Amino acid sequence: MSSTTIGIMPGELTSQTITLNLSYHRKMRVWLGELPPLEYPVVDSVERTLKAIKSQIDNRKYAAVEMFIPKGGRAIYGLLGAQFQPELSQEILVKVAVSGTATQQQDWLLASRLDRTYMGLPSEYCHSVLSGSLTAAEILGSGLLHINCAAYGEVSSSPRIFNQLASTIVKLLASNIQSVLDSEITAIVEANF
């Protein structure tokens, strides 16, 4: 397990990248307060507006999760990131940015030794992401949840992993990023995977 904290200034939110080795040889990387460098061209978006409670969050938050799960002779992989901007309204807009299929290959991702990994979110996964993030209305409250950071494996990704990643992201965005512990992150992930 390793944790890196980046650029702490008085009065600023803490940005950190945490790498965890979980049970059953699973690996996870979490970004809190920032997103990994995976900006991809957006060709479409899927949106849903829901009635929501008033958000108790007072500033913009960022979080991303990368998960690598070995399963016998294969692996399951995905990376998803989002930002949440609270608003004084009675609804939340969940917006999922969809990439084209031809995105740039990435060799620094957890699954890159076993699979071709690409930045972006192909349309085949966007509805699973939307479905997994619908708890945001109760958990995050009113505002804009913009899911615009993703990476996938050519063989190792599936709609299910992206549904689980979206659910995990919502819970991480609701956590207190400045004081979240590795054990709390592990508990959130264990509940979803």
BATI-182841 format. One record per residue (C-alpha): residue in one letter; x, y, z. Coordinates in nm, 3 decimals. Last residue first. Layout:
<pts>
<pt><res>A</res><c1>X</c1><c2>Y</c2><c3>Z</c3></pt>
...
</pts>
This chain:
<pts>
<pt><res>F</res><c1>-1.645</c1><c2>-0.539</c2><c3>-0.568</c3></pt>
<pt><res>N</res><c1>-1.881</c1><c2>-0.266</c2><c3>-0.438</c3></pt>
<pt><res>A</res><c1>-1.872</c1><c2>-0.312</c2><c3>-0.058</c3></pt>
<pt><res>E</res><c1>-1.499</c1><c2>-0.402</c2><c3>-0.071</c3></pt>
<pt><res>V</res><c1>-1.436</c1><c2>-0.071</c2><c3>-0.250</c3></pt>
<pt><res>I</res><c1>-1.599</c1><c2>0.142</c2><c3>0.017</c3></pt>
<pt><res>A</res><c1>-1.424</c1><c2>-0.056</c2><c3>0.294</c3></pt>
<pt><res>T</res><c1>-1.085</c1><c2>-0.020</c2><c3>0.118</c3></pt>
<pt><res>I</res><c1>-1.137</c1><c2>0.355</c2><c3>0.093</c3></pt>
<pt><res>E</res><c1>-1.219</c1><c2>0.371</c2><c3>0.463</c3></pt>
<pt><res>S</res><c1>-0.909</c1><c2>0.162</c2><c3>0.546</c3></pt>
<pt><res>D</res><c1>-0.690</c1><c2>0.392</c2><c3>0.334</c3></pt>
<pt><res>L</res><c1>-0.814</c1><c2>0.681</c2><c3>0.546</c3></pt>
<pt><res>V</res><c1>-1.019</c1><c2>0.982</c2><c3>0.434</c3></pt>
<pt><res>S</res><c1>-0.920</c1><c2>1.304</c2><c3>0.607</c3></pt>
<pt><res>Q</res><c1>-0.902</c1><c2>1.571</c2><c3>0.339</c3></pt>
<pt><res>I</res><c1>-1.132</c1><c2>1.388</c2><c3>0.097</c3></pt>
<pt><res>N</res><c1>-1.423</c1><c2>1.384</c2><c3>0.341</c3></pt>
<pt><res>S</res><c1>-1.634</c1><c2>1.121</c2><c3>0.169</c3></pt>
<pt><res>A</res><c1>-1.927</c1><c2>1.198</c2><c3>-0.065</c3></pt>
<pt><res>L</res><c1>-1.700</c1><c2>1.195</c2><c3>-0.371</c3></pt>
<pt><res>L</res><c1>-1.576</c1><c2>0.852</c2><c3>-0.263</c3></pt>
<pt><res>K</res><c1>-1.930</c1><c2>0.717</c2><c3>-0.244</c3></pt>
<pt><res>V</res><c1>-2.019</c1><c2>0.846</c2><c3>-0.591</c3></pt>
<pt><res>I</res><c1>-1.694</c1><c2>0.707</c2><c3>-0.732</c3></pt>
<pt><res>T</res><c1>-1.767</c1><c2>0.359</c2><c3>-0.591</c3></pt>
<pt><res>S</res><c1>-2.107</c1><c2>0.344</c2><c3>-0.761</c3></pt>
<pt><res>A</res><c1>-1.947</c1><c2>0.451</c2><c3>-1.089</c3></pt>
<pt><res>L</res><c1>-1.671</c1><c2>0.189</c2><c3>-1.053</c3></pt>
<pt><res>Q</res><c1>-1.928</c1><c2>-0.086</c2><c3>-0.994</c3></pt>
<pt><res>N</res><c1>-2.123</c1><c2>0.005</c2><c3>-1.309</c3></pt>
<pt><res>F</res><c1>-1.794</c1><c2>0.027</c2><c3>-1.500</c3></pt>
<pt><res>I</res><c1>-1.694</c1><c2>-0.321</c2><c3>-1.384</c3></pt>
<pt><res>R</res><c1>-2.033</c1><c2>-0.460</c2><c3>-1.491</c3></pt>
<pt><res>P</res><c1>-2.027</c1><c2>-0.306</c2><c3>-1.840</c3></pt>
<pt><res>S</res><c1>-1.705</c1><c2>-0.496</c2><c3>-1.913</c3></pt>
<pt><res>S</res><c1>-1.331</c1><c2>-0.436</c2><c3>-1.939</c3></pt>
<pt><res>S</res><c1>-1.055</c1><c2>-0.696</c2><c3>-1.969</c3></pt>
<pt><res>V</res><c1>-1.041</c1><c2>-0.747</c2><c3>-2.347</c3></pt>
<pt><res>E</res><c1>-0.958</c1><c2>-0.404</c2><c3>-2.495</c3></pt>
<pt><res>G</res><c1>-0.898</c1><c2>-0.262</c2><c3>-2.150</c3></pt>
<pt><res>Y</res><c1>-1.063</c1><c2>0.060</c2><c3>-2.043</c3></pt>
<pt><res>A</res><c1>-0.980</c1><c2>0.411</c2><c3>-1.931</c3></pt>
<pt><res>A</res><c1>-1.203</c1><c2>0.689</c2><c3>-1.803</c3></pt>
<pt><res>C</res><c1>-1.236</c1><c2>1.054</c2><c3>-1.705</c3></pt>
<pt><res>N</res><c1>-1.545</c1><c2>1.259</c2><c3>-1.787</c3></pt>
<pt><res>I</res><c1>-1.811</c1><c2>1.166</c2><c3>-1.536</c3></pt>
<pt><res>H</res><c1>-1.975</c1><c2>1.499</c2><c3>-1.458</c3></pt>
<pt><res>L</res><c1>-2.195</c1><c2>1.501</c2><c3>-1.148</c3></pt>
<pt><res>L</res><c1>-2.370</c1><c2>1.838</c2><c3>-1.143</c3></pt>
<pt><res>G</res><c1>-2.555</c1><c2>1.962</c2><c3>-0.835</c3></pt>
<pt><res>S</res><c1>-2.810</c1><c2>1.854</c2><c3>-0.577</c3></pt>
<pt><res>G</res><c1>-2.737</c1><c2>1.574</c2><c3>-0.332</c3></pt>
<pt><res>L</res><c1>-2.421</c1><c2>1.366</c2><c3>-0.309</c3></pt>
<pt><res>I</res><c1>-2.561</c1><c2>1.047</c2><c3>-0.150</c3></pt>
<pt><res>E</res><c1>-2.934</c1><c2>1.058</c2><c3>-0.223</c3></pt>
<pt><res>A</res><c1>-2.921</c1><c2>1.193</c2><c3>-0.580</c3></pt>
<pt><res>A</res><c1>-2.581</c1><c2>1.028</c2><c3>-0.636</c3></pt>
<pt><res>T</res><c1>-2.740</c1><c2>0.682</c2><c3>-0.610</c3></pt>
<pt><res>L</res><c1>-2.788</c1><c2>0.703</c2><c3>-0.988</c3></pt>
<pt><res>S</res><c1>-2.414</c1><c2>0.657</c2><c3>-1.050</c3></pt>
<pt><res>G</res><c1>-2.415</c1><c2>0.285</c2><c3>-1.124</c3></pt>
<pt><res>S</res><c1>-2.692</c1><c2>0.321</c2><c3>-1.384</c3></pt>
<pt><res>L</res><c1>-2.509</c1><c2>0.603</c2><c3>-1.563</c3></pt>
<pt><res>V</res><c1>-2.187</c1><c2>0.403</c2><c3>-1.571</c3></pt>
<pt><res>S</res><c1>-2.372</c1><c2>0.099</c2><c3>-1.703</c3></pt>
<pt><res>H</res><c1>-2.534</c1><c2>0.321</c2><c3>-1.969</c3></pt>
<pt><res>C</res><c1>-2.190</c1><c2>0.451</c2><c3>-2.074</c3></pt>
<pt><res>Y</res><c1>-2.018</c1><c2>0.113</c2><c3>-2.115</c3></pt>
<pt><res>E</res><c1>-2.100</c1><c2>0.022</c2><c3>-2.477</c3></pt>
<pt><res>S</res><c1>-2.058</c1><c2>0.389</c2><c3>-2.574</c3></pt>
<pt><res>P</res><c1>-1.682</c1><c2>0.367</c2><c3>-2.529</c3></pt>
<pt><res>L</res><c1>-1.530</c1><c2>0.553</c2><c3>-2.234</c3></pt>
<pt><res>G</res><c1>-1.190</c1><c2>0.706</c2><c3>-2.295</c3></pt>
<pt><res>M</res><c1>-0.823</c1><c2>0.627</c2><c3>-2.242</c3></pt>
<pt><res>Y</res><c1>-0.701</c1><c2>0.298</c2><c3>-2.381</c3></pt>
<pt><res>T</res><c1>-0.548</c1><c2>-0.017</c2><c3>-2.237</c3></pt>
<pt><res>R</res><c1>-0.420</c1><c2>-0.305</c2><c3>-2.449</c3></pt>
<pt><res>D</res><c1>-0.414</c1><c2>-0.598</c2><c3>-2.212</c3></pt>
<pt><res>L</res><c1>-0.186</c1><c2>-0.791</c2><c3>-1.977</c3></pt>
<pt><res>R</res><c1>0.098</c1><c2>-0.547</c2><c3>-1.902</c3></pt>
<pt><res>S</res><c1>-0.134</c1><c2>-0.244</c2><c3>-1.943</c3></pt>
<pt><res>A</res><c1>-0.374</c1><c2>-0.360</c2><c3>-1.672</c3></pt>
<pt><res>L</res><c1>-0.260</c1><c2>-0.116</c2><c3>-1.401</c3></pt>
<pt><res>L</res><c1>-0.235</c1><c2>0.183</c2><c3>-1.636</c3></pt>
<pt><res>W</res><c1>0.098</c1><c2>0.334</c2><c3>-1.742</c3></pt>
<pt><res>D</res><c1>0.092</c1><c2>0.209</c2><c3>-2.104</c3></pt>
<pt><res>Q</res><c1>-0.199</c1><c2>0.412</c2><c3>-2.240</c3></pt>
<pt><res>Q</res><c1>-0.336</c1><c2>0.367</c2><c3>-2.594</c3></pt>
<pt><res>Q</res><c1>-0.496</c1><c2>0.680</c2><c3>-2.741</c3></pt>
<pt><res>T</res><c1>-0.858</c1><c2>0.658</c2><c3>-2.840</c3></pt>
<pt><res>A</res><c1>-1.025</c1><c2>0.506</c2><c3>-3.148</c3></pt>
<pt><res>T</res><c1>-1.365</c1><c2>0.391</c2><c3>-3.017</c3></pt>
<pt><res>G</res><c1>-1.510</c1><c2>0.738</c2><c3>-2.977</c3></pt>
<pt><res>S</res><c1>-1.548</c1><c2>0.878</c2><c3>-2.632</c3></pt>
<pt><res>V</res><c1>-1.863</c1><c2>0.915</c2><c3>-2.420</c3></pt>
<pt><res>A</res><c1>-1.894</c1><c2>1.175</c2><c3>-2.144</c3></pt>
<pt><res>V</res><c1>-2.145</c1><c2>1.076</c2><c3>-1.872</c3></pt>
<pt><res>K</res><c1>-2.357</c1><c2>1.357</c2><c3>-1.726</c3></pt>
<pt><res>V</res><c1>-2.556</c1><c2>1.316</c2><c3>-1.404</c3></pt>
<pt><res>L</res><c1>-2.764</c1><c2>1.628</c2><c3>-1.341</c3></pt>
<pt><res>I</res><c1>-2.878</c1><c2>1.654</c2><c3>-0.981</c3></pt>
<pt><res>E</res><c1>-3.200</c1><c2>1.812</c2><c3>-0.864</c3></pt>
<pt><res>Q</res><c1>-3.353</c1><c2>2.037</c2><c3>-0.601</c3></pt>
<pt><res>S</res><c1>-3.130</c1><c2>2.337</c2><c3>-0.656</c3></pt>
<pt><res>L</res><c1>-2.850</c1><c2>2.517</c2><c3>-0.477</c3></pt>
<pt><res>E</res><c1>-2.563</c1><c2>2.357</c2><c3>-0.662</c3></pt>
<pt><res>P</res><c1>-2.280</c1><c2>2.118</c2><c3>-0.575</c3></pt>
<pt><res>Q</res><c1>-2.013</c1><c2>2.057</c2><c3>-0.842</c3></pt>
<pt><res>F</res><c1>-1.907</c1><c2>1.693</c2><c3>-0.857</c3></pt>
<pt><res>Q</res><c1>-1.614</c1><c2>1.575</c2><c3>-1.066</c3></pt>
<pt><res>A</res><c1>-1.568</c1><c2>1.230</c2><c3>-1.205</c3></pt>
<pt><res>G</res><c1>-1.323</c1><c2>0.949</c2><c3>-1.269</c3></pt>
<pt><res>L</res><c1>-1.341</c1><c2>0.593</c2><c3>-1.398</c3></pt>
<pt><res>L</res><c1>-1.078</c1><c2>0.328</c2><c3>-1.454</c3></pt>
<pt><res>G</res><c1>-1.151</c1><c2>-0.031</c2><c3>-1.555</c3></pt>
<pt><res>Y</res><c1>-1.014</c1><c2>-0.384</c2><c3>-1.547</c3></pt>
<pt><res>I</res><c1>-1.114</c1><c2>-0.748</c2><c3>-1.510</c3></pt>
<pt><res>A</res><c1>-0.842</c1><c2>-1.007</c2><c3>-1.559</c3></pt>
<pt><res>R</res><c1>-0.795</c1><c2>-1.343</c2><c3>-1.731</c3></pt>
<pt><res>G</res><c1>-0.634</c1><c2>-1.682</c2><c3>-1.667</c3></pt>
<pt><res>G</res><c1>-0.782</c1><c2>-1.717</c2><c3>-1.318</c3></pt>
<pt><res>K</res><c1>-0.961</c1><c2>-1.393</c2><c3>-1.232</c3></pt>
<pt><res>P</res><c1>-0.718</c1><c2>-1.106</c2><c3>-1.171</c3></pt>
<pt><res>I</res><c1>-0.897</c1><c2>-0.784</c2><c3>-1.064</c3></pt>
<pt><res>F</res><c1>-0.752</c1><c2>-0.445</c2><c3>-1.161</c3></pt>
<pt><res>M</res><c1>-0.942</c1><c2>-0.135</c2><c3>-1.046</c3></pt>
<pt><res>E</res><c1>-0.877</c1><c2>0.233</c2><c3>-1.117</c3></pt>
<pt><res>V</res><c1>-1.081</c1><c2>0.483</c2><c3>-0.918</c3></pt>
<pt><res>A</res><c1>-1.118</c1><c2>0.857</c2><c3>-0.972</c3></pt>
<pt><res>A</res><c1>-1.227</c1><c2>1.148</c2><c3>-0.753</c3></pt>
<pt><res>Y</res><c1>-1.282</c1><c2>1.522</c2><c3>-0.784</c3></pt>
<pt><res>K</res><c1>-1.477</c1><c2>1.759</c2><c3>-0.561</c3></pt>
<pt><res>R</res><c1>-1.619</c1><c2>2.108</c2><c3>-0.615</c3></pt>
<pt><res>N</res><c1>-1.714</c1><c2>2.288</c2><c3>-0.292</c3></pt>
<pt><res>D</res><c1>-1.981</c1><c2>2.303</c2><c3>-0.022</c3></pt>
<pt><res>I</res><c1>-2.102</c1><c2>1.945</c2><c3>0.004</c3></pt>
<pt><res>Q</res><c1>-2.422</c1><c2>1.910</c2><c3>0.210</c3></pt>
<pt><res>S</res><c1>-2.622</c1><c2>1.890</c2><c3>-0.113</c3></pt>
<pt><res>K</res><c1>-2.994</c1><c2>1.960</c2><c3>-0.095</c3></pt>
<pt><res>I</res><c1>-3.177</c1><c2>1.633</c2><c3>-0.162</c3></pt>
<pt><res>A</res><c1>-3.217</c1><c2>1.526</c2><c3>-0.520</c3></pt>
<pt><res>K</res><c1>-3.474</c1><c2>1.493</c2><c3>-0.797</c3></pt>
<pt><res>L</res><c1>-3.300</c1><c2>1.336</c2><c3>-1.094</c3></pt>
<pt><res>T</res><c1>-3.166</c1><c2>1.459</c2><c3>-1.428</c3></pt>
<pt><res>R</res><c1>-3.008</c1><c2>1.201</c2><c3>-1.656</c3></pt>
<pt><res>E</res><c1>-2.745</c1><c2>1.252</c2><c3>-1.921</c3></pt>
<pt><res>V</res><c1>-2.559</c1><c2>1.046</c2><c3>-2.179</c3></pt>
<pt><res>S</res><c1>-2.288</c1><c2>1.228</c2><c3>-2.368</c3></pt>
<pt><res>D</res><c1>-2.151</c1><c2>1.216</c2><c3>-2.720</c3></pt>
<pt><res>V</res><c1>-1.827</c1><c2>1.244</c2><c3>-2.917</c3></pt>
<pt><res>V</res><c1>-1.604</c1><c2>1.353</c2><c3>-2.628</c3></pt>
<pt><res>P</res><c1>-1.234</c1><c2>1.366</c2><c3>-2.712</c3></pt>
<pt><res>Y</res><c1>-1.034</c1><c2>1.222</c2><c3>-2.425</c3></pt>
<pt><res>E</res><c1>-0.865</c1><c2>1.378</c2><c3>-2.124</c3></pt>
<pt><res>L</res><c1>-0.697</c1><c2>1.103</c2><c3>-1.925</c3></pt>
<pt><res>P</res><c1>-0.439</c1><c2>1.276</c2><c3>-1.704</c3></pt>
<pt><res>P</res><c1>-0.560</c1><c2>1.134</c2><c3>-1.369</c3></pt>
<pt><res>L</res><c1>-0.825</c1><c2>1.335</c2><c3>-1.182</c3></pt>
<pt><res>E</res><c1>-0.777</c1><c2>1.550</c2><c3>-0.873</c3></pt>
<pt><res>G</res><c1>-0.901</c1><c2>1.593</c2><c3>-0.515</c3></pt>
<pt><res>L</res><c1>-0.886</c1><c2>1.220</c2><c3>-0.454</c3></pt>
<pt><res>W</res><c1>-0.722</c1><c2>0.979</c2><c3>-0.698</c3></pt>
<pt><res>V</res><c1>-0.755</c1><c2>0.610</c2><c3>-0.617</c3></pt>
<pt><res>R</res><c1>-0.549</c1><c2>0.317</c2><c3>-0.747</c3></pt>
<pt><res>M</res><c1>-0.662</c1><c2>-0.038</c2><c3>-0.693</c3></pt>
<pt><res>K</res><c1>-0.500</c1><c2>-0.376</c2><c3>-0.715</c3></pt>
<pt><res>R</res><c1>-0.659</c1><c2>-0.717</c2><c3>-0.663</c3></pt>
<pt><res>H</res><c1>-0.427</c1><c2>-1.004</c2><c3>-0.570</c3></pt>
<pt><res>Y</res><c1>-0.709</c1><c2>-1.193</c2><c3>-0.389</c3></pt>
<pt><res>S</res><c1>-0.711</c1><c2>-0.935</c2><c3>-0.108</c3></pt>
<pt><res>L</res><c1>-0.627</c1><c2>-0.573</c2><c3>-0.185</c3></pt>
<pt><res>N</res><c1>-0.304</c1><c2>-0.400</c2><c3>-0.285</c3></pt>
<pt><res>L</res><c1>-0.379</c1><c2>-0.029</c2><c3>-0.254</c3></pt>
<pt><res>T</res><c1>-0.238</c1><c2>0.268</c2><c3>-0.444</c3></pt>
<pt><res>I</res><c1>-0.341</c1><c2>0.614</c2><c3>-0.321</c3></pt>
<pt><res>T</res><c1>-0.313</c1><c2>0.936</c2><c3>-0.517</c3></pt>
<pt><res>Q</res><c1>-0.371</c1><c2>1.252</c2><c3>-0.322</c3></pt>
<pt><res>S</res><c1>-0.498</c1><c2>1.604</c2><c3>-0.361</c3></pt>
<pt><res>T</res><c1>-0.565</c1><c2>1.796</c2><c3>-0.041</c3></pt>
<pt><res>L</res><c1>-0.811</c1><c2>2.083</c2><c3>-0.057</c3></pt>
<pt><res>E</res><c1>-0.665</c1><c2>2.426</c2><c3>-0.006</c3></pt>
<pt><res>G</res><c1>-0.681</c1><c2>2.647</c2><c3>0.306</c3></pt>
<pt><res>P</res><c1>-0.307</c1><c2>2.628</c2><c3>0.373</c3></pt>
<pt><res>M</res><c1>-0.134</c1><c2>2.476</c2><c3>0.068</c3></pt>
<pt><res>I</res><c1>-0.094</c1><c2>2.103</c2><c3>0.013</c3></pt>
<pt><res>G</res><c1>0.060</c1><c2>2.014</c2><c3>-0.325</c3></pt>
<pt><res>I</res><c1>0.040</c1><c2>1.636</c2><c3>-0.365</c3></pt>
<pt><res>T</res><c1>-0.008</c1><c2>1.355</c2><c3>-0.117</c3></pt>
<pt><res>T</res><c1>0.115</c1><c2>1.012</c2><c3>-0.220</c3></pt>
<pt><res>S</res><c1>-0.003</c1><c2>0.691</c2><c3>-0.059</c3></pt>
<pt><res>S</res><c1>0.136</c1><c2>0.343</c2><c3>-0.089</c3></pt>
<pt><res>M</res><c1>0.000</c1><c2>0.000</c2><c3>0.000</c3></pt>
</pts>
